[in-house]
Amino acid sequence: MVREEWRGLPVVVAAAMPVVGMRLGATYLRFLVKRKRGVRAFRRELLAADVPRERVAELAQAYHEAGSIRNIAAFATRSRTSARD
């Protein structure tokens, strides 16, 4: 049988989900803004260092992609699975 204290747990978890979702969404949006500002600053510094514009575009794109949540998650997953082998 389910203990009496645990009966209300699904309701508590369900009630917390919208808050968790909103916090996660806000955190993700803040991350995107910081990433965009970081890419801009990186591009500015490369241009100030007289790096050719074609190379600046390539490097800035690589810098942008390195901060992608998808790439970070893929790298973390790949690292964990390779560490187990």
VMD Tcl script that builds the backbone (N, CA, C; Angstrom):
set m [mol new atoms 255]
animate dup $m
set s [atomselect $m all]
$s set {name element resname resid chain x y z} {
  {N N MET 1 A 0.819 -1.189 0.000}
  {CA C MET 1 A 0.000 0.000 0.000}
  {C C MET 1 A 0.866 1.257 0.000}
  {N N VAL 2 A 0.294 2.314 -0.463}
  {CA C VAL 2 A 0.972 3.603 -0.499}
  {C C VAL 2 A 0.853 4.257 0.870}
  {N N ARG 3 A 1.979 4.756 1.349}
  {CA C ARG 3 A 1.945 5.439 2.641}
  {C C ARG 3 A 1.088 6.697 2.533}
  {N N GLU 4 A 0.456 7.033 3.620}
  {CA C GLU 4 A -0.466 8.167 3.644}
  {C C GLU 4 A 0.215 9.476 3.257}
  {N N GLU 5 A 1.468 9.677 3.655}
  {CA C GLU 5 A 2.179 10.940 3.347}
  {C C GLU 5 A 2.432 11.105 1.843}
  {N N TRP 6 A 2.505 9.996 1.127}
  {CA C TRP 6 A 2.856 10.026 -0.293}
  {C C TRP 6 A 1.650 10.210 -1.209}
  {N N ARG 7 A 0.474 10.149 -0.692}
  {CA C ARG 7 A -0.724 10.230 -1.537}
  {C C ARG 7 A -0.850 11.560 -2.269}
  {N N GLY 8 A -0.447 12.655 -1.636}
  {CA C GLY 8 A -0.569 13.967 -2.256}
  {C C GLY 8 A 0.615 14.344 -3.126}
  {N N LEU 9 A 1.635 13.483 -3.210}
  {CA C LEU 9 A 2.845 13.802 -3.969}
  {C C LEU 9 A 2.577 14.083 -5.458}
  {N N PRO 10 A 1.798 13.284 -6.156}
  {CA C PRO 10 A 1.541 13.607 -7.573}
  {C C PRO 10 A 0.923 14.985 -7.778}
  {N N VAL 11 A 0.074 15.397 -6.874}
  {CA C VAL 11 A -0.551 16.716 -6.976}
  {C C VAL 11 A 0.485 17.809 -6.784}
  {N N VAL 12 A 1.386 17.632 -5.821}
  {CA C VAL 12 A 2.432 18.613 -5.564}
  {C C VAL 12 A 3.368 18.715 -6.768}
  {N N VAL 13 A 3.756 17.573 -7.314}
  {CA C VAL 13 A 4.645 17.563 -8.484}
  {C C VAL 13 A 3.948 18.219 -9.674}
  {N N ALA 14 A 2.694 17.886 -9.923}
  {CA C ALA 14 A 1.955 18.466 -11.045}
  {C C ALA 14 A 1.792 19.977 -10.882}
  {N N ALA 15 A 1.609 20.429 -9.659}
  {CA C ALA 15 A 1.449 21.860 -9.418}
  {C C ALA 15 A 2.764 22.611 -9.633}
  {N N ALA 16 A 3.899 21.945 -9.410}
  {CA C ALA 16 A 5.202 22.599 -9.550}
  {C C ALA 16 A 5.682 22.655 -11.006}
  {N N MET 17 A 5.132 21.841 -11.878}
  {CA C MET 17 A 5.623 21.761 -13.262}
  {C C MET 17 A 5.559 23.081 -14.039}
  {N N PRO 18 A 4.488 23.848 -13.963}
  {CA C PRO 18 A 4.486 25.122 -14.700}
  {C C PRO 18 A 5.594 26.069 -14.223}
  {N N VAL 19 A 5.862 26.089 -12.936}
  {CA C VAL 19 A 6.914 26.954 -12.398}
  {C C VAL 19 A 8.270 26.496 -12.894}
  {N N VAL 20 A 8.496 25.196 -12.861}
  {CA C VAL 20 A 9.762 24.641 -13.343}
  {C C VAL 20 A 9.932 24.953 -14.826}
  {N N GLY 21 A 8.874 24.790 -15.585}
  {CA C GLY 21 A 8.934 25.089 -17.022}
  {C C GLY 21 A 9.253 26.547 -17.304}
  {N N MET 22 A 8.626 27.438 -16.549}
  {CA C MET 22 A 8.885 28.870 -16.757}
  {C C MET 22 A 10.320 29.230 -16.371}
  {N N ARG 23 A 10.799 28.675 -15.278}
  {CA C ARG 23 A 12.180 28.952 -14.864}
  {C C ARG 23 A 13.169 28.418 -15.889}
  {N N LEU 24 A 12.922 27.220 -16.372}
  {CA C LEU 24 A 13.799 26.632 -17.380}
  {C C LEU 24 A 13.793 27.473 -18.653}
  {N N GLY 25 A 12.622 27.910 -19.071}
  {CA C GLY 25 A 12.517 28.754 -20.262}
  {C C GLY 25 A 13.234 30.079 -20.097}
  {N N ALA 26 A 13.080 30.701 -18.932}
  {CA C ALA 26 A 13.752 31.980 -18.674}
  {C C ALA 26 A 15.263 31.799 -18.635}
  {N N THR 27 A 15.719 30.720 -18.031}
  {CA C THR 27 A 17.157 30.448 -17.979}
  {C C THR 27 A 17.708 30.228 -19.381}
  {N N TYR 28 A 16.970 29.499 -20.200}
  {CA C TYR 28 A 17.401 29.246 -21.576}
  {C C TYR 28 A 17.473 30.556 -22.375}
  {N N LEU 29 A 16.489 31.419 -22.212}
  {CA C LEU 29 A 16.514 32.701 -22.926}
  {C C LEU 29 A 17.697 33.566 -22.477}
  {N N ARG 30 A 17.985 33.574 -21.177}
  {CA C ARG 30 A 19.163 34.309 -20.687}
  {C C ARG 30 A 20.443 33.741 -21.283}
  {N N PHE 31 A 20.511 32.417 -21.375}
  {CA C PHE 31 A 21.662 31.764 -21.981}
  {C C PHE 31 A 21.835 32.206 -23.434}
  {N N LEU 32 A 20.743 32.234 -24.186}
  {CA C LEU 32 A 20.821 32.635 -25.593}
  {C C LEU 32 A 21.304 34.077 -25.747}
  {N N VAL 33 A 20.821 34.971 -24.878}
  {CA C VAL 33 A 21.247 36.377 -24.941}
  {C C VAL 33 A 22.737 36.497 -24.638}
  {N N LYS 34 A 23.194 35.799 -23.606}
  {CA C LYS 34 A 24.622 35.859 -23.257}
  {C C LYS 34 A 25.489 35.261 -24.357}
  {N N ARG 35 A 25.005 34.189 -24.965}
  {CA C ARG 35 A 25.743 33.562 -26.066}
  {C C ARG 35 A 25.858 34.531 -27.243}
  {N N LYS 36 A 24.766 35.199 -27.563}
  {CA C LYS 36 A 24.775 36.145 -28.681}
  {C C LYS 36 A 25.734 37.300 -28.399}
  {N N ARG 37 A 25.705 37.823 -27.175}
  {CA C ARG 37 A 26.631 38.911 -26.811}
  {C C ARG 37 A 28.076 38.443 -26.858}
  {N N GLY 38 A 28.311 37.216 -26.429}
  {CA C GLY 38 A 29.663 36.663 -26.463}
  {C C GLY 38 A 30.183 36.516 -27.876}
  {N N VAL 39 A 29.334 36.071 -28.782}
  {CA C VAL 39 A 29.729 35.922 -30.190}
  {C C VAL 39 A 30.032 37.296 -30.789}
  {N N ARG 40 A 29.209 38.282 -30.463}
  {CA C ARG 40 A 29.452 39.646 -30.965}
  {C C ARG 40 A 30.782 40.191 -30.470}
  {N N ALA 41 A 31.046 40.015 -29.174}
  {CA C ALA 41 A 32.314 40.496 -28.599}
  {C C ALA 41 A 33.498 39.771 -29.234}
  {N N PHE 42 A 33.358 38.466 -29.445}
  {CA C PHE 42 A 34.411 37.678 -30.085}
  {C C PHE 42 A 34.683 38.195 -31.491}
  {N N ARG 43 A 33.621 38.441 -32.238}
  {CA C ARG 43 A 33.750 38.956 -33.609}
  {C C ARG 43 A 34.422 40.334 -33.611}
  {N N ARG 44 A 33.996 41.202 -32.680}
  {CA C ARG 44 A 34.602 42.545 -32.581}
  {C C ARG 44 A 36.099 42.473 -32.308}
  {N N GLU 45 A 36.490 41.599 -31.383}
  {CA C GLU 45 A 37.906 41.471 -31.034}
  {C C GLU 45 A 38.718 40.932 -32.204}
  {N N LEU 46 A 38.157 39.998 -32.938}
  {CA C LEU 46 A 38.864 39.476 -34.108}
  {C C LEU 46 A 39.040 40.565 -35.159}
  {N N LEU 47 A 38.004 41.342 -35.388}
  {CA C LEU 47 A 38.105 42.438 -36.362}
  {C C LEU 47 A 39.104 43.491 -35.896}
  {N N ALA 48 A 39.145 43.765 -34.588}
  {CA C ALA 48 A 40.091 44.740 -34.043}
  {C C ALA 48 A 41.527 44.243 -34.176}
  {N N ALA 49 A 41.697 42.928 -34.221}
  {CA C ALA 49 A 43.032 42.340 -34.361}
  {C C ALA 49 A 43.428 42.185 -35.830}
  {N N ASP 50 A 42.653 42.776 -36.731}
  {CA C ASP 50 A 42.919 42.748 -38.179}
  {C C ASP 50 A 42.929 41.338 -38.771}
  {N N VAL 51 A 42.062 40.489 -38.279}
  {CA C VAL 51 A 41.884 39.167 -38.870}
  {C C VAL 51 A 41.011 39.352 -40.109}
  {N N PRO 52 A 41.340 38.678 -41.213}
  {CA C PRO 52 A 40.528 38.822 -42.434}
  {C C PRO 52 A 39.055 38.486 -42.183}
  {N N ARG 53 A 38.171 39.254 -42.833}
  {CA C ARG 53 A 36.728 39.116 -42.607}
  {C C ARG 53 A 36.214 37.703 -42.875}
  {N N GLU 54 A 36.734 37.019 -43.882}
  {CA C GLU 54 A 36.285 35.657 -44.170}
  {C C GLU 54 A 36.604 34.730 -42.993}
  {N N ARG 55 A 37.811 34.899 -42.462}
  {CA C ARG 55 A 38.235 34.068 -41.321}
  {C C ARG 55 A 37.425 34.424 -40.070}
  {N N VAL 56 A 37.122 35.703 -39.898}
  {CA C VAL 56 A 36.303 36.140 -38.756}
  {C C VAL 56 A 34.937 35.470 -38.820}
  {N N ALA 57 A 34.354 35.435 -40.009}
  {CA C ALA 57 A 33.040 34.811 -40.168}
  {C C ALA 57 A 33.096 33.325 -39.801}
  {N N GLU 58 A 34.130 32.629 -40.258}
  {CA C GLU 58 A 34.280 31.199 -39.949}
  {C C GLU 58 A 34.449 30.973 -38.449}
  {N N LEU 59 A 35.336 31.755 -37.837}
  {CA C LEU 59 A 35.613 31.586 -36.414}
  {C C LEU 59 A 34.409 31.948 -35.554}
  {N N ALA 60 A 33.713 33.013 -35.921}
  {CA C ALA 60 A 32.528 33.425 -35.162}
  {C C ALA 60 A 31.433 32.357 -35.266}
  {N N GLN 61 A 31.273 31.768 -36.435}
  {CA C GLN 61 A 30.280 30.700 -36.602}
  {C C GLN 61 A 30.656 29.490 -35.759}
  {N N ALA 62 A 31.919 29.133 -35.751}
  {CA C ALA 62 A 32.373 28.003 -34.927}
  {C C ALA 62 A 32.167 28.300 -33.443}
  {N N TYR 63 A 32.440 29.533 -33.039}
  {CA C TYR 63 A 32.250 29.940 -31.642}
  {C C TYR 63 A 30.771 29.869 -31.268}
  {N N HIS 64 A 29.923 30.307 -32.188}
  {CA C HIS 64 A 28.473 30.264 -31.975}
  {C C HIS 64 A 28.000 28.819 -31.826}
  {N N GLU 65 A 28.452 27.950 -32.704}
  {CA C GLU 65 A 28.030 26.550 -32.671}
  {C C GLU 65 A 28.564 25.821 -31.443}
  {N N ALA 66 A 29.724 26.217 -30.954}
  {CA C ALA 66 A 30.299 25.573 -29.762}
  {C C ALA 66 A 29.423 25.812 -28.539}
  {N N GLY 67 A 28.683 26.913 -28.525}
  {CA C GLY 67 A 27.811 27.223 -27.402}
  {C C GLY 67 A 26.405 26.687 -27.546}
  {N N SER 68 A 26.172 25.888 -28.562}
  {CA C SER 68 A 24.850 25.331 -28.797}
  {C C SER 68 A 24.520 24.285 -27.729}
  {N N ILE 69 A 23.336 24.363 -27.165}
  {CA C ILE 69 A 22.903 23.391 -26.157}
  {C C ILE 69 A 22.955 21.978 -26.739}
  {N N ARG 70 A 22.558 21.831 -27.978}
  {CA C ARG 70 A 22.578 20.518 -28.625}
  {C C ARG 70 A 23.991 19.957 -28.695}
  {N N ASN 71 A 24.952 20.818 -29.091}
  {CA C ASN 71 A 26.342 20.364 -29.176}
  {C C ASN 71 A 26.925 20.063 -27.802}
  {N N ILE 72 A 26.594 20.883 -26.825}
  {CA C ILE 72 A 27.085 20.655 -25.468}
  {C C ILE 72 A 26.540 19.330 -24.934}
  {N N ALA 73 A 25.246 19.097 -25.140}
  {CA C ALA 73 A 24.629 17.854 -24.667}
  {C C ALA 73 A 25.217 16.644 -25.394}
  {N N ALA 74 A 25.436 16.777 -26.695}
  {CA C ALA 74 A 26.011 15.669 -27.462}
  {C C ALA 74 A 27.424 15.366 -26.979}
  {N N PHE 75 A 28.197 16.411 -26.715}
  {CA C PHE 75 A 29.560 16.217 -26.228}
  {C C PHE 75 A 29.550 15.559 -24.851}
  {N N ALA 76 A 28.670 16.017 -23.981}
  {CA C ALA 76 A 28.587 15.450 -22.624}
  {C C ALA 76 A 28.171 13.985 -22.678}
  {N N THR 77 A 27.225 13.674 -23.532}
  {CA C THR 77 A 26.770 12.297 -23.676}
  {C C THR 77 A 27.871 11.427 -24.250}
  {N N ARG 78 A 28.548 11.934 -25.254}
  {CA C ARG 78 A 29.631 11.194 -25.892}
  {C C ARG 78 A 30.762 10.955 -24.899}
  {N N SER 79 A 31.069 11.967 -24.066}
  {CA C SER 79 A 32.147 11.848 -23.080}
  {C C SER 79 A 31.803 10.801 -22.036}
  {N N ARG 80 A 30.555 10.798 -21.580}
  {CA C ARG 80 A 30.154 9.827 -20.561}
  {C C ARG 80 A 30.184 8.410 -21.098}
  {N N THR 81 A 29.704 8.224 -22.326}
  {CA C THR 81 A 29.663 6.874 -22.869}
  {C C THR 81 A 31.054 6.369 -23.202}
  {N N SER 82 A 31.943 7.237 -23.656}
  {CA C SER 82 A 33.301 6.797 -23.962}
  {C C SER 82 A 34.096 6.526 -22.697}
  {N N ALA 83 A 33.751 7.187 -21.589}
  {CA C ALA 83 A 34.449 6.959 -20.333}
  {C C ALA 83 A 34.094 5.594 -19.750}
  {N N ARG 84 A 32.896 5.099 -20.076}
  {CA C ARG 84 A 32.470 3.798 -19.559}
  {C C ARG 84 A 33.148 2.655 -20.301}
  {N N ASP 85 A 33.532 2.859 -21.532}
  {CA C ASP 85 A 34.115 1.767 -22.342}
  {C C ASP 85 A 35.486 1.373 -21.873}
}
mol reanalyze $m
mol bondsrecalc $m
mol representation Tube
mol addrep $m
